[in-house]
Amino acid sequence: MTRSAKKSIDTKSEPASDSMDGYAFPARLQMLGNTLADREKEVGEYFLRKPEAAYLSITEVVSDGSLSYGTIIRFCQKMKCAGFQDFKVLLAQELGKSNRENGTENGDGIAQYAEKISSELVNTQKLINRITVAKVAKALNQAGRVLVAGIAGSAAPAVGFDYRLSRIGVHSEAVGDGYTLAIRAASLTRGDVFLAVSFSGATKDILTATQIAKENGATVVSLTNFIHAPLVELADLSLFSATDRDPMSCEVFSNVSSNFVLDVVFSSLLGMRPAAGKAIVKTFKAISDRRV
């Protein structure tokens, strides 16, 4: 076989990376044709039937579609996506475009956003276990130290909760850097609390620090958007929020429901600390001269 003939065959067997740029998912699937293994074709058929699965986690797709992690990842790579998250973004963009073309996104944007937030808070409320909230508040109240972890989009609610804890005299610290987080987690001991905020519950740096904190005897508390997540499996106490799972917007919108859950915990904690009011007044005076 000549070199030119071999090149022609290779080109037909799998399109070059740039040849698929701009193509929608169904077109990419058709272009790949018989280069997909039978199980990979099942993944493609699954997403053709259920494009809304773009808003599911890979664990949920595995369960719902009776698929395997490895097959899904290989399929996404053949779709010229870096991984499952990249593939979800592709599908989400197509769903968003379809919604706009169908006129489902018409209307006042502010009203739509308010309705979206209201819906997420209602759904989050349904996920709140009062007993778990009380246990988390009790652990925070009795903790020698509290380490609040949040990476990337989850850093904001982590920092905000640390600020609230500091206002009532709880010895806490928020960390959003993976290396620093691991170091701080290694210094925790029994009686301390490690509270991890993670939208996916599968962030590597969070999981590493969580394992370290757990091995050192700290109580691990998780706040995630997925009931079945690696972080939940490691946690002693788990809190959940209901947030938009659209990979195009989850980091932007997820903080509202996360902060709601943390506010509920904080409210419960306040009831356990009689001196909390005095601490808030004291810390208020400490910053009052910073106001114009």
N, C-alpha and C positions, 0 to 999 in steps of 0.2 A: 504493500500500500504506500502510495506516495505521500510526502509530507503535506501537500496541498489538499489531497483527498481526506487525510486524517483530520486536518483543520476544519474542513467542511462538515464532517460528521460531528466533531466536538461542538461546533457552533449550533448545530441543529438539536443536539441532545440536551443542552441547557443554555438558555440565553445569557449573554454577558450581563454583568451587573447594571451597566448604564442603559441597556436595552429595555429594562423594565421600569425605569424611572418614568413617573407620570401615568403609569397604567394602574387601573383599579384592580382590586383583589380578584374579581371573576376573570378578568382578562389575563392576569398573571397566572391564575390557575390553569386556564386554557393553554397558555403559551408553554407551560411546563409539560403538559400532556403526559405521555407515558414514562417520563423520567421519575415520577413519584412512585414510591413503593405502595403496595396495597393499603397498609395501615396509614401512610401519609395521605393517601387519597381520602380515607375516612375522615381525617382531620379537615381536609378541604371541604368535603361534603357537609360536615358538621357546621362549619362557619357560614357556608352558603345558606343552610337552612336557618341558622340562628346568628345573624350578624350582630344582634344585641349582646352576644356573648363577649363582645369587646369590653364590656363593663364587668366581666367576671375575673376572678383571680385564676391563675393557672391550676390551682388545686381544685377549684370549683368546676373548671372545664374538664379536668381529668375525671372527676366524679360524675358529672352530668353526661359527658359524652362517652364514658367507658373507654377512655384513651390513656395513653401513658405519657409521662413527662418527657421522656427522651424523644418519642415520636413527634410530639408537638413542637419541641425545640428544633428538631431536624426539619420539620415542615416549614417553620418560620424562616429558617436560614435559606431554604430553597426558594422561598418567596422573596429572597434578597432583603430580608429584614435582619437586624443585628440579633434579635431574640424575640421572645414572646411580647415584651412590653412594646417594642418597636412595631410589631405586627398589630397590636391592639390600637396603637396610634393611627396606623393606616386605616383600619376598619372604622375607628371613631371619626376620622376625618370624612370618610365616605358617608357615614350615617348622618353627620352634621350637615353635609352638603345636601343629602337627600331631604332632610327635614326643612332646610331653607327653601329648596325648590318646591316642596309640597306646601309651603306656607305655614308650617307648624311652629315656626319661630316668630311669626308676626305678632305685633302687639307692643305694649309698653314694656321696655326692658326693665325698668325699676320694679314694676308690678310683678313681672316674671321672676325676678331675683328674689323679691320678698316672698313670693309663693314657694319658691324652691327652698329657701331657708326655713320657712314655716314647716314644710313637709319633712325636711331633714330632722328638725327638732322634735317633731311629733314621733317620727320613727325611732329616733335615738331614745326618747323617753320610754318607749316600749321595751328597749333593750336593757334599761337600767334595773339591776337587781339591788333592791334596798338593803338586803343583808350584806351583800358584797361591799356596797358603798360604806356601810357602817364598819365593816372589818378593815377596809382600807383607811378610813378616817382614824380608827383606833390605832392601827399600826403607825400611821404618821404622827399621831399624838404622843406615842410612847417611844418613837425613834430617837436614837442618839444623833444620828445624821440621816439626811435624806439626799439622795443623788437623783436628779431628774434628768432623763436622757431624751434627746430628740435630734435627729439628723435631718438636714435639708428642710423640706417643707414642714416637718414635725418639730423643728427647733423653736418656732414662735410660741406654740402653746406650752412647750416645756419651760421656756424662759418666763413666760407670763405666770405660770403656776409657781415657779420658784420665787418670783417677786411677791406673790400673795402670801406664800408661806413665810417669807422673811419679815413681812409686815406684822405677823402675829408671834414672832419669836421662835419659829422653827428653824433649826440649823440645817439649811438646805443649800444646794448648789445645782445649777443647770449647766450641762455640758453638751455641746453640739459637734465636737470634733472626735473622730473615731479613736485616735491614739490617746488623746487626753482622757477620753471616756473609759478606756480600758485601764489606764493607770489609776483613775479615781475609783473605779469599781474594785480594783485589787486591794484598796485600802479599807473597804467596808468590812464590817464584822457583824456577828450575830447581834440583833437588836437594831441594826440600821435598815433603811428601806431604799430599794432601787426601783424607781418608777420610770418605766420606759414608754414613751409615746411614739407610736409608729403606725402610719396609715396602713401599710401592707402587712406589718408584723413579720416581715421577712428580710429586713435590712441587715446586711452582714455585720456591720460594725455594732449595731444594737444587739444582735444575737451573741456576738463574741463577748461584749461587756456584760450582758445578762448572765451568761454562763459563768463568768468570773465572779460576779456578785453572788450568785447562787452557791457556788463552791465555797465562798467565804462565809456563808451562813446568813447573808442578808435576806430580808423578805422581798420578793420580787413581785411588783405590781405592773401589769401591762394595760395599755389602752390602745386598741386597734380597731380597724373597720371590718376585720374578718374573724369569724368564730373559729375557723380551722386555719391556724397559722402557726409557724414554728415558735414564735414568741409566746403564744398562748400556752403551748405545751410546756414551756419552761417556767411560766409564771405560777406563783402561789395564789394570786388573786388577779382576776381578769375583768377589765371594764371594756365596754364596746360602744362605738358610735356608728350611726348610720349616715353615710356620706356619699355624695355623687361619686360613682365609680368610673366616670368617664376619664380615661388617662390624659385627656387634653386639659382637664380642669381640676382634677382631684386635689392637687397640691394647693390650688388657689382657694377652693371652697371647703376643704376638709376641716379647717381650723374652727369653724363656727360650731359644729357639733362636738368636736373634741373639747373646746373650751367650755361648752355647756356641761359636759360630763365632769370636767375638772372643777367647775363652779359648784356642782352638786356635792362633790366630795368635800370641797372647801367649806361649804355651808354646814355640812355634817361635822367637820372638824371644829368649826367655831363653837358649836354647841358643847364640845367636850373641853373647851379651854376657857374657864371663867375669867382668866386674866387677859383674854384676847383683845377685849375692848380697850383696856389700858395700854396694851402694846401698840395698837393701831394709833391711838392718840399720841403716844410717845414718838412713834416713827413719823407721824404727820408733822409734829413740831420740829423734828430733825430736818425736814425738807421744806418747811414753810418759808424759810428765808430765801429759797431758790425761786420763789414765785415773784413775778413783777407786780 
